[in-house]
Amino acid sequence: MARLGQLKFAMASSIFLVALIFASLLAALLFVVEWYVGSFNVFYSVLLIVVLPVLFILFQYLIGPAVVRMSTHLQYLAPGANPWLEGTVKELADKSGLPMPRLAVVPDKTPNAFVFGRTAKSATLAVHEGLLQNLNESEVKGVIAHELGHLRHKDYVVMTVLSAVPLIAFLIARGTIEAAWFSGRGSSRDKGGNIGAALVVAGILSYVVYIVSLLCVMRLSRLREHYADAYSAYVTGAPRSLESALAKITYGLSLSPKAPSGARAFYIGDPALAKQEISEIMDKKDEYDLDHDGVLDERELELAMEKEATSTWRTINSWFSTHPPTFRRIMLLSEIETEMTSGKYSSDRMYTHV
């Protein structure tokens, strides 16, 4: 039986594990440099390797909101500009015990939404124009409650900090491999060979750390989506609305011609995953079109997503996904809906099915 404490433990353990992996990388890099290059100033080397990543993470945390605002071209709503949206967010925020976030609309026809900010008090809740146009009010309400769930759980802050570590490891890997190539061309054979070999080993270690830390971050990202879905179901009392919203969002995102955003982990739906889910189903359309009418109806699409979600390849591929497969999210909400219908669902059982 899941509890919110388990999400907090997952966050804490992910931070510890990623920090441990990264610290091991730094120690390994120092060892490699000393082994191949010879003596060096340990104090200044440790200071440089440790302080720079910390400053990078702090820098990302500070400028992150500004980057999101500029990259999405969102437009903040003036009070009274959208009374229904403002009233709905206010109602759900009060029910959640959260301060009212700033509201913004992104001029994008794809159905999506996200929250960002350094704290709950300074947070922004942004919705795409496509979400407001293609979903009905109850579905939009389910999406808003999902995003407020992220604010309630404070997972957006953890994800902002954690996502910096794989990026740093990747930058180190790329930098050391490129430096190894140049050192082999511009130095004497003995000296250049030592430095080049050290840089190649450092690059390989960094790539390994990049992949392992990325897997840790992705796992936490998928888990927090399930918790936000469960929170939405409880706050709205209508899990069916979010089920319908997720289906529409997945299909709508699959039609987008634009390349997925680098910050897609913060959205309620991942465009890259949506394209993959729908394309794989359409490739097997004849298999899933049970009545052979040339169209996948709601039930056939549901069965197709269920089969795809249980495949071994899908499971392995999902390790690198920021979001769980849509059908697994819908399954969770369906279980909650069944329990709500029985009258046994309560606040202490909010995350039971995660």
Buried (B, 14 or more C-beta within 10 A) or exposed (E): EBBBEBBBEBBEEBBEBBEEBBEEBBEBBBEBBBEBBEEEEEEEBEEEBEEEBEEBBEEBBEEBBEEBBEEBEBBEBEEEEBEEBBEBBEBBBEEBEBEBBBBBBBEBBBBBBBBBBBEBEEBBBBBBBBBBEBBEEBBBBBBBBBBBBBBBBBBBBBBBBBBBBBBBBBBBBBBBBEBBBEBBEEBEEEEBBBBBBBBBBBBBBBBBBBBBBBBBBBBBBBBBBBBBBBBBBBBBEBBBBBBBBBBBBBBBBBEBEEEBBEBBBBBBBBBBBBBBBBEBBEEEEEEBBEEEEEEBEEEBBBBBBBBBBEEEEBEEBBEEBBBBBBBBBBBBBBBBBEBBEEEEBEEEBBBBBB
